[in-house]
């Protein structure tokens, strides 16, 4: 029994989600192999070989794989899928794009958003915005799994010594082509990888007040900025800051929620944070039910006082 982890990388370094996925794969039992498919991605393959617990790295290098297009990545995975009992992806935008295609081509049921491995064929995953946990057993010969990275500690990025095997890259699909991308520039940590997150809600009232109140706190803490869906919908913060069921799932060491009521959809995205601090003047706000520390106060007074104290 051998598991295959599909690495996410930028051709030079591995993304953190891959390390969490390796941990999940190790819990499935047997050896763990990692597929690094990209263009000029030798550095990423070398990094994957250093990950603790990885037995082999499979490196496919081609211009067709440069941007991780789902059609080409699916073909590359399918070319070696018969060798594996489990194929695991991080439950990121990339993983959610490729995994269903692989599962459909293999004619198996995908097991999505896994947070715990109970046995090689049995997994736990959240349903109903995290208010219930489903236990799912797959009897398929190949288990195609997406992993909620917040459910697993990252594997150590060093200490491994896996062999790197070169694969023949697939031919590029004629039906799809990479036309370009617009990358948002951000000096702050990426939201899903940040150790500290300062998040704001609709109570901030405007984009100007959102930045005026929360940015100094985030600067002091070296934190990423997040927002509730209500704040994003109101235009206070960009879409990629949204935390919640329809946004990003995060689990930082410290999550500070300012002016966030704590709707179920938001809690589903952050309740696994190690320490949650809630600042809200409504004593009945649901956010206090998951908070480790709660401050019933006006955020426009409390947050500046906190910044001053820091």
KAVENLIN-V74470 format. One record per residue. N is the residue number from 1. SS is DSSP state (H for helix, E for strand, - for the rest). PHI is phi in degrees with one decimal (999 if undefined). PSI is psi in whole degrees, 0 to 359 (NA if undefined). Layout:
N;SS;PHI;PSI
N;SS;PHI;PSI
//
This chain:
1;-;999;120
2;E;-132.9;139
3;E;-106.8;147
4;E;-116.9;123
5;E;-101.8;130
6;E;-90.3;110
7;-;-72.9;143
8;-;-106.0;134
9;E;-160.2;172
10;-;-112.8;25
11;-;76.6;348
12;-;-115.9;320
13;-;-135.1;156
14;E;-78.6;147
15;-;-84.8;150
16;H;-55.7;327
17;H;-59.4;331
18;H;-64.3;323
19;H;-66.2;321
20;H;-65.5;322
21;H;-67.9;325
22;H;-61.5;319
23;H;-59.5;315
24;H;-61.7;319
25;H;-64.6;320
26;H;-62.5;326
27;H;-73.5;344
28;-;-76.4;345
29;-;93.9;158
30;-;78.8;187
31;E;-75.3;158
32;E;-121.8;123
33;E;-109.6;152
34;E;-123.0;129
35;E;-96.2;120
36;E;-110.5;104
37;E;-112.9;121
38;E;-170.8;198
39;-;-123.9;123
40;-;54.9;45
41;-;-101.9;28
42;H;-59.9;324
43;H;-66.5;321
44;H;-67.0;321
45;H;-64.7;320
46;H;-64.7;322
47;H;-65.1;320
48;H;-63.5;325
49;H;-67.2;339
50;-;-86.7;350
51;-;-69.9;130
52;-;-62.4;132
53;-;96.6;347
54;-;-83.8;127
55;-;-89.8;328
56;E;-153.8;145
57;E;-113.6;130
58;E;-104.1;121
59;E;-115.9;114
60;E;-111.1;123
61;E;-124.5;121
62;-;-166.3;150
63;H;-60.4;333
64;H;-65.0;337
65;H;-102.5;7
66;-;-59.3;318
67;-;-109.0;12
68;-;64.9;32
69;-;-58.9;134
70;H;-59.0;321
71;H;-63.5;315
72;H;-73.3;321
73;H;-64.7;320
74;H;-60.4;315
75;H;-62.2;322
76;H;-67.1;319
77;H;-66.1;316
78;H;-63.4;332
79;-;-64.2;336
80;-;-123.1;4
81;H;-60.5;329
82;H;-66.2;347
83;H;-86.5;359
84;-;-128.8;147
85;-;-89.6;333
86;E;-135.2;137
87;E;-124.5;118
88;E;-116.8;137
89;E;-124.2;149
90;E;-70.0;145
91;-;-83.1;60
92;-;-105.5;181
93;H;-58.4;319
94;H;-67.6;311
95;H;-61.2;319
96;H;-69.7;341
97;H;-83.5;324
98;H;-93.2;317
99;H;-55.3;314
100;H;-62.6;328
101;H;-68.3;318
102;H;-63.6;314
103;H;-61.2;318
104;H;-64.7;317
105;H;-66.1;328
106;H;-85.5;354
107;-;57.9;47
108;-;-127.8;163
109;-;-85.5;133
110;E;-80.6;140
111;E;-103.3;113
112;E;-103.2;146
113;E;59.5;43
114;E;-68.0;134
115;E;-113.7;348
116;E;-155.9;141
117;E;-103.2;114
118;E;-90.0;326
119;E;-159.7;176
120;-;-59.9;334
121;-;-117.9;8
122;E;-131.7;132
123;E;-138.5;158
124;E;-108.8;144
125;E;-147.9;146
126;E;-77.7;146
127;E;-134.3;168
128;-;51.7;53
129;-;56.2;33
130;-;84.0;3
131;-;-80.8;349
132;E;-143.7;153
133;E;-115.1;124
134;E;-96.5;139
135;E;-99.7;122
136;E;-119.1;129
137;E;-111.5;132
138;-;-110.9;126
139;-;-100.5;5
140;-;-67.0;150
141;-;-64.3;325
142;-;-119.3;125
143;E;-94.7;119
144;E;-100.6;117
145;E;-128.4;136
146;E;-107.0;140
147;E;-111.2;123
148;-;-74.1;111
149;H;-65.1;335
150;H;-69.1;347
151;H;-86.3;352
152;-;-134.6;138
153;-;-69.1;147
154;-;-70.1;143
155;-;-69.0;155
156;-;-65.8;134
157;-;-77.4;354
158;-;-134.7;164
159;-;106.3;346
160;-;-91.1;166
161;-;-149.9;53
162;-;-74.8;150
163;E;-76.3;148
164;E;-107.9;120
165;E;-107.7;131
166;E;-86.3;128
167;E;-103.0;156
168;-;-78.3;122
169;-;-74.0;149
170;-;-73.9;161
171;-;-75.0;140
172;-;-63.3;142
173;-;-66.9;139
174;-;-84.6;354
175;-;-97.0;355
176;-;-145.5;150
177;-;-149.4;149
178;-;-84.0;122
179;-;-102.0;338
180;-;152.3;172
181;-;-148.8;154
182;-;-117.2;111
183;-;-98.5;123
184;-;-72.6;130
185;-;-84.5;132
186;-;-150.9;121
187;-;-80.0;349
188;-;-86.4;165
189;-;-60.3;149
190;-;-65.2;138
191;H;-55.4;312
192;H;-74.5;346
193;H;-106.4;355
194;-;-70.1;143
195;-;-84.9;336
196;E;-132.4;134
197;E;-130.5;132
198;E;-109.4;117
199;E;-120.1;144
200;E;-123.4;157
201;-;-119.2;193
202;H;-62.9;335
203;H;-61.9;343
204;H;-70.1;336
205;-;88.8;331
206;-;-164.9;163
207;H;-63.6;323
208;H;-63.5;314
209;H;-68.5;325
210;H;-56.2;309
211;H;-71.8;322
212;H;-63.1;321
213;H;-87.2;316
214;H;-90.0;330
215;H;-59.5;316
216;H;-60.7;323
217;H;-67.2;316
218;H;-63.1;322
219;H;-63.5;317
220;H;-63.1;323
221;H;-93.9;352
222;-;64.7;39
223;-;-100.7;160
224;E;-82.4;155
225;E;-101.4;137
226;E;-129.8;175
227;E;-154.5;155
228;-;-78.1;165
229;H;-62.5;323
230;H;-60.8;319
231;H;-68.1;321
232;H;-67.5;314
233;H;-61.9;329
234;-;-80.8;355
235;-;86.3;14
236;-;-77.2;334
237;-;-146.3;154
238;-;-70.5;162
239;H;-59.0;324
240;H;-76.4;2
241;H;-94.5;354
242;E;-71.2;129
243;E;-109.7;132
244;-;147.5;187
245;-;-58.6;322
246;-;-101.2;10
247;-;-121.4;229
248;E;-103.5;144
249;-;-94.7;122
250;-;-127.6;158
251;-;-151.1;65
252;-;-74.0;173
253;-;-67.4;325
254;E;-138.0;127
255;E;-123.7;116
256;E;-105.9;118
257;E;-107.8;112
258;E;-110.7;118
259;-;70.3;26
260;-;-108.4;124
261;-;-70.6;325
262;-;99.2;46
263;-;-61.7;154
264;H;-51.5;319
265;H;-63.5;325
266;H;-75.6;317
267;H;-59.7;326
268;H;-61.0;335
269;H;-94.3;350
270;H;-141.6;359
271;-;-71.3;350
272;-;-88.1;4
273;-;-59.4;146
274;-;-66.4;314
275;E;-130.9;127
276;E;-115.2;127
277;E;-114.6;125
278;E;-114.8;132
279;E;-121.9;114
280;E;-158.3;140
281;-;-84.9;353
282;-;-94.3;109
283;-;-63.4;339
284;-;-93.1;4
285;-;-61.4;132
286;H;-58.7;337
287;H;-58.2;331
288;H;-68.2;340
289;H;-71.4;338
290;-;-111.6;355
291;-;-76.7;139
292;-;-79.1;327
293;E;-134.1;127
294;E;-122.0;135
295;E;-122.3;111
296;E;-82.7;98
297;-;-162.7;164
298;-;-74.8;119
299;H;-61.8;331
300;H;-69.7;343
301;H;-99.7;315
302;H;-68.1;316
303;H;-66.1;313
304;H;-59.3;324
305;H;-65.1;322
306;H;-66.0;318
307;H;-62.4;316
308;H;-62.5;321
309;H;-69.8;332
310;-;-77.9;NA
//
